[in-house]
Each structure stands twice: as C-alpha cells, then as structure tokens.
Amino acid sequence: MSKQTLKYYFLNFRIMKVLIVYAHPGSEGYCPMVLQQTVAKLNDKNIEFEVLNLYEMKYDPVLYPEELYTKKPFEISKQNLEIQRKIKEVEKFIFIYPVWWGTMPAILKGFFEKVFTPGFAFNFKGGVPIKLLKGKAVVINTRGSPKVATWFLGDTANKHIAKDILGFFGITTKTLSLYGATSLKDSKIEELSKLVDKAINYIL
C-alpha cells in the first residue's frame, strides 16, 4: 500500500463516536454557536458523532402514566428504545443547553426521565442504587447570570446534572458554563470558543 493511500485512510478514518444531546429552541445565540463549533472541531479531528437535537425532533418530554417506573411493567416508546440503543453504543457524551430558572430546559429534563429508565441506566439492589452505564460526559451550558452568583447561591444547576443525574447512572461528568450570556459580544464568543476546546479535549 502506497504512502498516499495510507495517508488517505488515516485522514478519513473516523473514530470514537460521540453522542451530542442538544436542547435549545432557537437558531441564533450562544448555544447554537456552541453546537456549530463542537461539530466543526469533531469533524476536524475525524471523530464520529451524532446529534440528538431535541427541539428539531419535537421530542415529547411528558412522562405519561404508562411510562411511570412504579407501574409494573412500564412502557418505553420505540423512539426512546432507539435512543437507549444509541447510548449503549457510545461512552462519550456532550450535552449543550441553556440554564433557565436555575436548571435545564423542560425538554431535556423529560428526556432524562423517559430515556434513563430502571433496568437500563440504573437498578436497585437491597435499596442500594446500582449504576448501569459508564463513560464520560461534558456539559456546556449558557447562563444569563454572572459567575459570582454561584459563589453565593451555589452551583445547583451543574451539580444536579453531574451528580444527581449522570453520576447516578455511572457517567463521569465535567461541567462548563458560559456566564453573563445575555447578548452576543465578541469577548463572549471568544470565551465560548475556549470552552468548546476544553470540552473536546476532555471528552477525547
């Protein structure tokens, strides 16, 4: 095999699939920029990825009575079973969303409630939770509040997703936030780009 052929295969070989979960309804703003830059940087590194754009998918976040975990047996829709399959195939995750009212958008909260079900993401044995998933995740979220607010109020938004949700399933998570993201500014866009670089370096 020639050097040119080897170089071709090397440049076009895509590795390490990453699942991106994106929860933002608009086409402008910082979150769309985060997604665009993340996709571009993964492509530059020949990293295979898939984007679950929850708003474009018109994902239904409502947990219906038949899906309730305490109901035996409970139902899981075909869509959510397919998402579970995708999650099982990868061990690298990127979550991109804005922080609203101190937490994630409702569509993402519903996504966690309906997809990360008992028997798939966790179980209980003798009342003790058992983690059923593994891998690494990075969270990139945007906030209107200044960073100093977390010094006084605590960073409940990032703790919630990193510890109470993903950590509960067995996924090690790093959180990155863009604070003061109320209007588009060059300085914030530069800061955003650095956050995306940190996210990609961590996940790889």
Buried (B, 14 or more C-beta within 10 A) or exposed (E): EEEEEEEEEEEEEEEBBBBBBBBBEEEEBBBBBBBEBBBEBBEEEEBBBEBBBBEEBEBBBEBEEEBEEEEEEBEBBEEBEEBBEEBEEBBBBBBBBBBBEEBBBEBBBBBBBBBBBBEBBBEEEEEEEEEBBEBBBBBBBBBEBEEEBBEEEEBEBBEBBBEEBBBBBBBBBBBBBBBBBEEEEEEBEEBBBEBBEBBBEBBB
